[in-house]
Amino acid sequence: MEESVITKLKDLNLINRFLFDEVMEDKGAYQAAVSILLEEEIELVERPETEKELRVSPELREVRLDVISMDKGGKLYYTEMQQKDTKNLKRRSRYYQAQLDVSLLEPGIKDFNLLNDSCMILIAPFDIFGRGLFRYTFEGGCIECPDLKLDDGALRVFINTKGKNRERFSQEFLDFMGYITETTDGAAAKTESGKIKQIHETVKKVKISEKAGVKYMQLWEEKAYIREEAFEEGHSQGLAEGGEKQLIHIVCKKLGKGKTPEEIADEAEESLELVEKICHAAQMEAPDYDCDKIYARLH
């Protein structure tokens, strides 16, 4: 392996999903992060779960939540770190919300008022809505009566770390926006926020953890193997055709494991648009996934 092609664990920033998930497994760190992002004191009662998989039916797509926990009032907070703009995050958040809601009530329960309140937080280093805000908060409202709220207990919050409206936020929130993309000792030392310093202590523990280091290397090696396998296959069959067929093979294997197009694109380091095209063609050939037929469908 060439050292230059991998960002070392010690150099990762919190915007990296791997580091974010590892750090937010700590209840204190996740509680501090959510409290900063929402600018209110949140008291969690459950240890956060990371990479939690939700699949309400074998026929439906799986949802994997980066981090999820619950406060003492039973409200759920689930957070996702999104480093790349996949151009589908608005509707993706809708699907995630639906899958989460369906999983909350056990069969036979008739009272929908027992459905937990929930808050979905998506963090990204780009502006999904293009209005220049750090935070966009959505809850059901009425077009005819703007002051009338649906009050269904569901909240979706989109965080843009590159926002411009600094005057609307606390210094702690602004410091955290910078810390997410520059997770260094220097950045932590500059802030007066006890919550950010608490998060940074967990970051330092993760970065020197042998267990986290092994897990990170295994993840990187899997991605490197995928790229190398596709490259070698491309040379043996003609780079364009062979490489594409190998990617189709990889996508089909991961579809068989219940992976979503977003997860496959992330793991294979390919564009989501290309992976989604392959997934659509592969559905026509399920469950056998004949790569030659899928390749023909694409062309």
N, C-alpha and C positions, 0 to 999 in steps of 0.2 A: 504494500500500500504506500502511496506517496503521501507524505505528511502535508503537502501543500493543498491537497484536495479535500481535506477535512478540517472543519473548525473544531478546535479542541474544546472539551467540555468546560474548561476553566474560562474560555473566551466567549461562551454563549451569553446572549442577552435574554431577558425574560420574554421577549417577543417570540422566541423560539418555543415551539409547542412542547418539545421534550423537556426543556428546563422548567417551563411553566407548570406542566403536569407534576413533575417531580417535587417542585417547591410547594405547590398548592395541596399536596397530600397532607401537609402539616396544617392542623385545624387553626392554629394561631395565625399562620401566614395567610390562609385563605380568608379568615374572618377580617383580618386587617385590610386585605386587598379589596374585598367587597365593600367594606365600610368606607374606604377612600373613594372608590368608584361611584358609589351612590351618595356620598357625603352625608351619611347617617350612621349611627352606631348599630352594628349588627352583631347579635350574640348567637353564634352557632352552637348547637347541642350535639351534632353528629360529626364524626371524623369524615372529612371529604372523601368521596370516591372519585377516582380518576379513570378516564377511558371506559366509563360505564356503558355497556351495550344494551340497547333497547330494541327488541323485535317482538311486536305483539302478535305476529303471524308469520309462519315460514314463507308465505307468499308475498310478504311486504318487505320493503327495504329496511335494512338495519340502520339504526341511529347510534352513533357513538359520541357520548358527551365527554368533553375534556375534564371538567370538574363539577361535582354536584354535592350539595350539603343542605341541611335544614336548620332553621332557627328554632328558638324555643316556642314560637307560636305556630309551628308546623309549616311555615312558608319555605318553599324550595328555592335555592339559588343555584343556577347552573350557568357555567361560564365557559366560553370557547375563545381560544386565541387563534386568530386568523392572520397569517403572515402574507398570503397572496390573495389578490382580488380575483375571485373565480366568477364574478359577474352574476352570481345567482344567490347571493347571501340573503336578500330580502325574503325570497320564497323559501329558501332553505330554512330560515328561522321559523317560518310558518309551519313547515313540515316537522321540524324538531319539536315545536310547541305541541302540535297535534299528537305526535308519538308519545311525548311525555305525559300529556293529559290522559290518554287512553290507558297508560300503564298504572295510573294512580288509584283507580277504583277496582276493587275485586269483583268478580262475577257475582251477580245477585244483588249488589247494592243498588238501591233505587233512588236514594237521595243524592242528587248532584251537588247539593250544598256541602257535602263532605269532601269535595274536590279541593285539594290544597291550593292555596295561593302560590303563585310562582313568579320568579323573576329571571328571565334569560338575559345574560350579558355577553355581548360579542365584542371583543377587543381587536382592533386592527390599526396598523400604521398608515392608513389611508382613509379618505373620506368617501363613504358609500353614497352619500346623498348630495355631496357637492355644495353644501351650504356654509362650510367653514367652521362648523361647531365641533367642540370636543365631545359632546354627549347629545344623543338623540334618544328621547324616551317616548315610547308608544304604549297607549292603552286605548281600549275601545271607546270611541266617542260617536256622537250623533251629528250627522251633517246638517240636519234641519235645526237642531238645538245644540250649538257648540259647547254650551256649559253643561250639557247632560252627558255623564260618563256611563259606560256600560256596566262598570263595577262587577266584572266577572272574575276578578282576582288574578288576571294574567297581565304581566308587564314585560315588554321587550326593550332592552337598552343597548344601543350601539355606541361604542366608544371609539373615537378617532383621536389617536395620540398626537396627530399633527394639526389639531384645531387652532383657531385664531382668536376666539372670543375669551381671552384670558381674564378679562375683568369680571366675568360671571362666576369664576371658580376660586376656591381657596388655594393658598400657596401649597398646601399639602397635596391637593389634587394635581396641580401643575407640576410639582416636583416628581410625582409618581408617573406622569405622562413621559417625562424625560428619562426616568429610571427604567421604565419598561424597555426602551430601545437602547439604553446605555447602562447596563446593569454592572456597575463597577464600584470598587471601594470608594473612588473619588466622588462619584455621584451620590452615594449613600452618606458620605461625610459632609457634603454640602447642605443637605436638608436638615431641618429641625424636627421633622416628623418622626415620632417614636414608632409609628406603625411601619413606615418604610424601613427604618433601621431594624425592626423586628423581622420583616420580610427578608432583608439582606443577610441577617444572621442565618436564616434557613437556606438562602442561596449559597452562602459560603460552605455550609455543611454538605449540601448536595454536590457542589463542585469538587470537593475533596473526598467524596464517598466512593469507595472501591466498588460497591454494588451498583451505584448509578453509573460509574465509569464503564463497567462491563456491559451494562444494559445499553448505554449509548453507543458503544463500539459495535455491539451486535446489530443494532438498528442501522448503523452506518454501513456495516459490512453487507447487510442484506440489500441495501440500496445499490452499493457498489457492484455486487454480484449481478443484480438485475441489469445494470448498465453494461457490464462486461459481457454477460451472456448475449445480450442483444447485439453488441458490437461484433462478437465472434461469429454469431449466426449470420450477420449481415455480410461478412467477408466470404463466408462459405457459399452463400446463395446469391450473392449480388447485394451490395450494401443497402440499397433502397428497399427492395422486395424482402430480402432476408430479415433486415432489421425490423420492418413493419410486421412480418409474420411472427417474429419472436415476441414483439410487444403484444400482439394479439394473443399469443400463447400465455404470456404472463397475466394479461388482463383476465383471460378466461379462468386461469387457476385461482386468481383472487376472487373472482365472482363466485366461484364454487365454494369459497370459504366465507361467503356472505359479506364481502367487502363492498363498500359504496364506491361510486366513481370518484368522489372527492378523495377518499382514502387511497384508492389505487393511484390516482394522479400524483398524490403527495409522496407515496412510497416509491413509485417508479420515476418520479421527477420528470413527468411529462405534462403537457398542457391538459387542462380539464376538458377542453373542447374536443381534443383528439380522443381522449379516453372515453368520453360520453358517446362519441360516434361509434367506437368499437363496441361499447356495451350495448348500444341500440341494435347493432348488427348481430351481436352475439345472442341476443334474446331470441332471434329468429331460429337459432340453431341449438337452443337449450333443450335438454341438458347435456347433449353430447359434445357441443362446442367444437365442431369441425373447423379447424383454423383455416384450411384452404377455402372452404365455403364462405367463411366469414370474410376472408380477404377478397373473395370474388364479389361479395355483396358490397363491400366498401368501394370497389372499383367498377 
